[in-house]
Amino acid sequence: MTELSPFSVAVRRPQPGTTTLHVHGDLDYETCDELLDTATRHLPGCRELRLDCAELAFCDSMGLSCLLLLHRRAAADGTRLYLDNRSDAFDRLLRLTGVLGHLTAARAESTGTRVPLDNS
């Protein structure tokens, strides 16, 4: 009997041109390929790719690398990537690694607001 993975990605298409991926569990070395593969399959024809991070429990360096690669693929495809419902811990990780502004810049541009890079 095999143990079920605590990681999952649920796909929703709330409106044409928008895909939301609900990420649940740990985004790490063992799970980042699943997120990247799922997201990449949904990029064609997508204007907005939204990752709902409300249930993202943990993100390690491979998970962060996955998000950067996904951002690159989305930008090359003309798709805006959004990281929605981020926890304080996830924001802190993004801030400490210097990628918060990079990964959330599309949201700042679309809303006309600045993304704070340091809330110390």
C-alpha positions in Angstrom: 0.0 0.0 0.0 1.4 3.4 -1.0 1.1 6.5 1.0 -0.8 9.4 -0.7 1.2 12.5 -1.4 0.1 15.5 0.8 0.7 17.8 -2.2 -2.0 18.5 -4.7 -2.9 21.0 -7.4 -6.6 21.7 -8.3 -7.3 23.5 -11.5 -10.2 25.9 -11.9 -11.1 28.1 -14.9 -13.3 30.8 -13.4 -13.5 32.8 -16.6 -12.1 32.6 -20.1 -8.4 33.4 -20.2 -7.9 32.9 -16.4 -6.7 29.7 -14.8 -6.4 29.3 -11.0 -4.3 26.6 -9.5 -5.1 25.8 -5.9 -1.9 24.6 -4.4 -2.1 22.4 -1.3 0.8 21.1 0.8 4.6 21.5 0.6 6.2 22.8 -2.6 9.6 21.2 -2.5 12.0 19.0 -4.4 9.5 16.1 -4.6 6.5 18.2 -5.7 7.7 21.1 -7.8 7.6 19.1 -11.1 3.9 18.4 -10.5 3.1 22.1 -10.1 5.3 23.1 -13.1 3.9 20.4 -15.4 0.3 21.3 -14.4 0.8 25.0 -14.8 2.7 24.7 -18.1 -0.1 22.6 -19.6 -2.6 25.4 -18.9 -0.5 28.3 -20.2 -1.6 28.3 -23.9 -4.5 30.7 -24.3 -4.2 31.9 -20.7 -3.9 35.6 -20.0 -3.8 35.2 -16.2 -2.4 32.3 -14.3 -3.3 32.6 -10.6 -1.7 30.4 -7.9 -3.9 30.3 -4.9 -1.4 29.8 -2.1 -3.8 29.8 0.8 -3.1 26.1 1.5 0.6 26.2 0.7 2.2 24.8 3.8 5.9 25.1 3.0 8.2 26.2 0.1 11.9 25.2 -0.1 14.6 26.4 -2.5 13.4 24.0 -5.2 9.8 25.3 -4.8 11.1 28.8 -5.1 13.1 27.8 -8.2 10.0 26.2 -9.6 8.1 29.5 -9.1 10.8 31.5 -10.9 10.8 29.1 -13.8 7.0 29.2 -14.0 7.2 33.0 -14.0 9.7 32.9 -16.9 7.5 30.5 -18.9 4.4 32.5 -18.2 6.1 35.8 -19.3 7.4 34.1 -22.5 3.8 33.0 -23.2 2.4 36.5 -22.5 0.6 35.3 -19.4 0.6 37.2 -16.1 1.4 35.1 -13.0 -0.3 36.0 -9.7 0.5 34.5 -6.3 -2.8 34.9 -4.4 -3.5 34.4 -0.7 0.1 34.3 0.4 0.8 33.6 4.0 3.0 35.9 6.1 5.7 33.2 6.2 5.6 32.8 2.4 5.9 36.5 1.9 8.8 36.6 4.3 10.6 33.8 2.3 10.0 35.8 -1.0 11.2 39.0 0.7 14.3 37.3 2.2 15.3 35.7 -1.1 14.8 39.0 -3.0 12.1 37.7 -5.3 8.9 39.2 -3.9 9.0 42.2 -6.3 9.9 40.0 -9.2 7.2 37.4 -8.7 4.5 39.9 -7.7 5.4 42.8 -10.1 2.5 41.9 -12.5 0.0 42.5 -9.7 1.6 45.8 -8.8 1.5 47.0 -12.4 -2.1 45.9 -12.9 -3.3 47.7 -9.7 -1.1 50.7 -10.0 0.3 50.1 -6.5 3.8 49.5 -5.3 4.8 46.2 -3.7 6.6 46.7 -0.4 9.9 45.0 -0.5 10.8 45.4 3.2 8.3 45.4 6.0 10.8 45.1 8.8 
